[in-house]
Amino acid sequence: MSVIYLLITISIVVAIAFLVAFIKAVKSGQYDDDYTPSVRMLFDDEIVKENPNKIIQTEKQKSI
């Protein structure tokens, strides 16, 4: 029975540690920017699509 009390105590301590870490992350502003990552994903695709076309065009021009 004493093992259960020990496990409950350890789990409460771990839960409090995670809560403190979460509150610290929120107060430091880690979760403030939630719009830019979604927009960045859209712009990354366009950049990747443009670069291979330019490489293919330059290779075609070299072979001609």
C-alpha positions as a Markdown table, in Angstrom:
| # | Residue | x | y | z |
|---|---|---|---|---|
| 1 | Met | 0.0 | 0.0 | 0.0 |
| 2 | Ser | 2.9 | 2.4 | 0.6 |
| 3 | Val | 4.0 | 1.9 | -3.0 |
| 4 | Ile | 0.7 | 3.4 | -4.2 |
| 5 | Tyr | 1.3 | 6.5 | -2.0 |
| 6 | Leu | 4.8 | 6.8 | -3.4 |
| 7 | Leu | 3.6 | 6.5 | -7.0 |
| 8 | Ile | 0.8 | 9.0 | -6.4 |
| 9 | Thr | 3.2 | 11.5 | -4.9 |
| 10 | Ile | 5.7 | 11.1 | -7.7 |
| 11 | Ser | 3.0 | 11.5 | -10.3 |
| 12 | Ile | 1.7 | 14.7 | -8.7 |
| 13 | Val | 5.3 | 16.1 | -8.5 |
| 14 | Val | 5.8 | 15.3 | -12.2 |
| 15 | Ala | 2.4 | 16.9 | -13.2 |
| 16 | Ile | 3.3 | 20.0 | -11.2 |
| 17 | Ala | 6.7 | 20.2 | -13.0 |
| 18 | Phe | 5.0 | 20.0 | -16.4 |
| 19 | Leu | 2.5 | 22.6 | -15.4 |
| 20 | Val | 5.3 | 25.0 | -14.3 |
| 21 | Ala | 7.2 | 24.3 | -17.5 |
| 22 | Phe | 4.0 | 25.0 | -19.6 |
| 23 | Ile | 3.3 | 28.3 | -17.7 |
| 24 | Lys | 6.9 | 29.4 | -18.2 |
| 25 | Ala | 6.7 | 28.7 | -21.9 |
| 26 | Val | 3.4 | 30.6 | -22.2 |
| 27 | Lys | 4.7 | 33.6 | -20.3 |
| 28 | Ser | 7.9 | 33.7 | -22.4 |
| 29 | Gly | 5.9 | 34.0 | -25.6 |
| 30 | Gln | 6.6 | 30.7 | -27.1 |
| 31 | Tyr | 3.0 | 30.1 | -28.3 |
| 32 | Asp | 2.3 | 33.7 | -29.5 |
| 33 | Asp | 2.9 | 33.3 | -33.2 |
| 34 | Asp | 0.3 | 30.8 | -34.5 |
| 35 | Tyr | -0.3 | 32.4 | -37.9 |
| 36 | Thr | 3.2 | 32.6 | -39.5 |
| 37 | Pro | 3.9 | 28.8 | -39.6 |
| 38 | Ser | 0.8 | 28.1 | -41.6 |
| 39 | Val | 1.6 | 30.9 | -44.1 |
| 40 | Arg | 5.3 | 29.8 | -44.3 |
| 41 | Met | 4.2 | 26.4 | -45.4 |
| 42 | Leu | 2.4 | 27.9 | -48.4 |
| 43 | Phe | 5.4 | 30.0 | -49.4 |
| 44 | Asp | 7.9 | 27.2 | -49.1 |
| 45 | Asp | 6.0 | 25.2 | -51.8 |
| 46 | Glu | 6.2 | 28.1 | -54.2 |
| 47 | Ile | 10.0 | 28.5 | -53.6 |
| 48 | Val | 10.6 | 24.8 | -54.2 |
| 49 | Lys | 8.6 | 24.8 | -57.4 |
| 50 | Glu | 10.4 | 27.9 | -58.8 |
| 51 | Asn | 14.0 | 26.6 | -58.2 |
| 52 | Pro | 13.8 | 23.3 | -60.1 |
| 53 | Asn | 12.3 | 25.0 | -63.2 |
| 54 | Lys | 15.1 | 27.5 | -63.3 |
| 55 | Ile | 17.7 | 24.7 | -63.0 |
| 56 | Ile | 16.0 | 22.8 | -65.8 |
| 57 | Gln | 15.9 | 25.9 | -68.0 |
| 58 | Thr | 19.5 | 26.6 | -67.5 |
| 59 | Glu | 20.5 | 23.0 | -68.3 |
| 60 | Lys | 18.4 | 23.1 | -71.5 |
| 61 | Gln | 20.1 | 26.3 | -72.5 |
| 62 | Lys | 23.6 | 24.8 | -71.9 |
| 63 | Ser | 22.8 | 21.8 | -74.1 |
| 64 | Ile | 21.5 | 23.9 | -77.0 |
